[in-house]
């Protein structure tokens, strides 16, 4: 994962409503939830849900799929795994002096 992808994913999750939506989809598992169920469970207007789901989709964190007349969303577990691995890839490896200068 590149830094841009990680930043986009973290920015998408940096909103309380989107974080709740993403966590709800993680709880739903592979079956996902349709838009009506998500709206009811989150207690938000449909337009608000569409906006936040669109941001999560653009960040690559959820998959919307048409199933008959419904749109069902599922969490992209591989994407969140990649994001987690990116954040932790150098965990406890120490910081070289030149790395600290590059970060500044």
C-alpha positions in Angstrom: 0.0 0.0 0.0 1.2 3.5 -0.9 1.1 6.4 1.5 -1.6 8.1 -0.6 -3.9 5.1 -0.4 -3.3 4.9 3.4 -4.0 8.6 3.8 -7.2 8.3 1.8 -8.4 5.3 3.9 -7.6 7.0 7.2 -9.2 10.2 6.1 -12.4 8.4 5.1 -12.5 6.7 8.5 -11.7 10.0 10.3 -15.4 11.0 10.3 -17.6 9.7 13.1 -20.5 8.7 10.8 -18.3 6.9 8.3 -16.5 5.1 11.1 -19.8 4.0 12.5 -20.9 2.9 9.0 -17.7 1.0 8.4 -17.9 -0.8 11.8 -21.5 -1.7 11.1 -20.5 -3.3 7.8 -17.7 -5.2 9.5 -20.2 -6.5 12.0 -22.6 -7.5 9.2 -19.9 -9.8 7.7 -19.8 -11.1 4.2 -23.6 -10.8 3.7 -23.4 -7.0 4.1 -26.4 -4.7 4.6 -28.7 -3.0 2.2 -29.0 0.8 2.2 -32.3 0.8 4.0 -31.0 -1.4 6.8 -27.9 0.8 7.2 -30.0 3.9 7.2 -32.4 2.5 9.9 -29.5 1.2 12.1 -27.6 4.4 11.9 -30.6 6.7 12.1 -29.4 9.0 9.4 -31.1 10.4 6.2 -30.7 8.5 3.0 -28.8 11.4 1.3 -26.3 11.5 4.3 -25.8 7.7 4.0 -25.2 7.9 0.3 -22.6 10.6 0.8 -20.7 8.7 3.4 -20.9 5.4 1.7 -19.6 7.1 -1.5 -16.6 8.4 0.4 -15.8 4.9 1.9 -16.3 3.4 -1.6 -13.9 5.9 -3.2 -11.3 5.1 -0.5 -11.7 1.4 -1.3 -13.0 0.4 2.1 -16.5 -0.9 1.1 -18.1 -2.7 -1.9 -21.5 -1.7 -3.0 -23.2 -4.4 -5.1 -26.6 -4.5 -6.8 -28.6 -7.5 -5.7 -31.9 -7.4 -7.5 -33.4 -4.1 -6.7 -31.3 -3.5 -3.6 -27.8 -2.1 -3.2 -25.9 -4.1 -0.6 -22.6 -2.9 0.9 -19.9 -5.0 2.4 -16.7 -4.1 4.1 -13.5 -4.8 2.1 -11.6 -6.8 4.7 -8.5 -7.0 2.5 -8.3 -3.2 2.3 -8.6 -2.7 6.0 -6.0 -5.5 6.5 -3.6 -3.8 4.1 -4.2 -0.5 5.9 -3.5 -2.1 9.3 -0.3 -3.7 7.9 0.8 -0.4 6.4 0.4 1.3 9.8 2.3 -1.5 11.7 4.9 -2.5 9.0 7.9 -1.1 10.9 6.5 -1.6 14.4 9.2 -1.5 17.1 12.0 -1.5 14.5 13.7 1.6 15.8 14.2 4.9 14.1 17.3 5.7 12.3 18.6 9.3 12.5 18.1 9.9 8.8 14.5 8.6 8.9 13.6 11.1 11.6 15.0 13.9 9.5 13.0 12.8 6.5 9.8 12.9 8.5 10.3 16.5 9.5 
